[in-house]
């Protein structure tokens, strides 16, 4: 049986049949893509959760590192200012 064709030679099919075919193709493609990256087993959901938690941890570590650097720079600047003030006021027994 040959499928019906339009005037331009295109194959015509009902919309619901076409959507079902697209859904099957999308599902097969998604399964193949997951299999290609090794996420096709029974523990795939657990693996994805682990990956997400590692990404969250990486973001937390990055944020903490930036905060630590900012605090260290701020502390260094404040210590330099205090040392400058102490030297200017001759707190450490500078020459007369």
C-alpha positions as CSV (number, residue, x, y, z in Angstrom):
1,X,0.0,0.0,0.0
2,X,1.4,3.4,-1.0
3,X,0.8,6.4,1.3
4,X,-1.2,9.2,-0.1
5,X,0.8,12.0,-1.7
6,X,0.2,15.7,-2.3
7,X,0.5,17.6,-5.6
8,X,4.2,18.3,-4.8
9,X,4.9,14.7,-4.1
10,X,5.0,14.9,-0.3
11,X,3.7,12.0,1.8
12,X,0.6,12.9,3.8
13,X,-0.3,11.3,7.2
14,X,-2.7,12.1,10.0
15,X,-1.4,14.5,12.6
16,X,-1.8,12.1,15.5
17,X,0.1,9.4,13.7
18,X,2.9,11.9,12.8
19,X,3.1,13.1,16.5
20,X,3.3,9.5,17.7
21,X,6.1,8.8,15.3
22,X,7.9,12.0,16.4
23,X,7.5,11.0,20.1
24,X,8.9,7.5,19.4
25,X,11.9,9.0,17.5
26,X,12.6,11.5,20.3
27,X,12.5,8.8,23.0
28,X,14.8,6.6,21.0
29,X,17.2,9.5,20.4
30,X,17.2,10.5,24.1
31,X,17.9,6.9,25.2
32,X,20.7,6.6,22.7
33,X,22.2,10.0,23.8
34,X,22.1,8.9,27.5
35,X,23.7,5.5,26.6
36,X,26.4,7.3,24.7
37,X,27.4,9.3,27.9
38,X,27.0,6.2,30.1
39,X,23.7,7.2,31.8
40,X,21.5,4.4,30.7
41,X,21.6,2.0,33.6
42,X,19.4,1.5,36.6
43,X,21.5,3.9,38.6
44,X,21.3,6.8,36.1
45,X,19.0,8.9,38.2
46,X,21.4,8.5,41.2
47,X,24.4,9.4,38.9
48,X,22.6,12.6,37.7
49,X,21.8,13.5,41.3
50,X,25.5,13.0,42.2
51,X,26.6,15.2,39.3
52,X,24.2,17.9,40.3
53,X,25.4,17.8,43.9
54,X,29.1,18.0,42.8
55,X,28.2,21.0,40.7
56,X,26.6,22.7,43.7
57,X,29.6,21.9,45.7
58,X,31.9,23.4,43.1
59,X,29.9,26.6,43.1
60,X,30.0,26.7,46.9
61,X,33.8,26.2,46.8
62,X,34.3,28.9,44.2
63,X,32.1,31.4,46.1
64,X,34.0,30.6,49.4
65,X,37.4,31.0,47.7
66,X,36.4,34.4,46.3
67,X,35.1,35.5,49.7
68,X,38.4,34.4,51.3
69,X,40.5,36.3,48.9
70,X,38.4,39.5,49.4
71,X,38.7,39.1,53.2
72,X,42.5,38.6,52.9
73,X,43.0,41.6,50.7
74,X,40.8,43.8,53.0
75,X,42.7,42.6,56.1
76,X,46.0,43.4,54.4
77,X,44.9,46.9,53.4
78,X,43.7,47.6,56.9
79,X,46.9,46.3,58.5
80,X,48.9,48.5,56.1
81,X,46.9,51.5,57.1
82,X,47.3,50.7,60.8
83,X,51.0,50.3,60.4
84,X,51.2,53.6,58.5
85,X,49.3,55.4,61.3
86,X,51.5,53.8,63.9
87,X,54.7,54.9,62.1
88,X,53.3,58.4,61.6
89,X,52.4,58.7,65.3
90,X,55.8,57.3,66.3
91,X,54.2,54.6,68.4
92,X,57.2,52.3,68.1
93,X,59.7,54.8,69.5
94,X,60.9,56.4,66.4
95,X,63.8,58.9,66.4
96,X,63.2,62.4,67.7
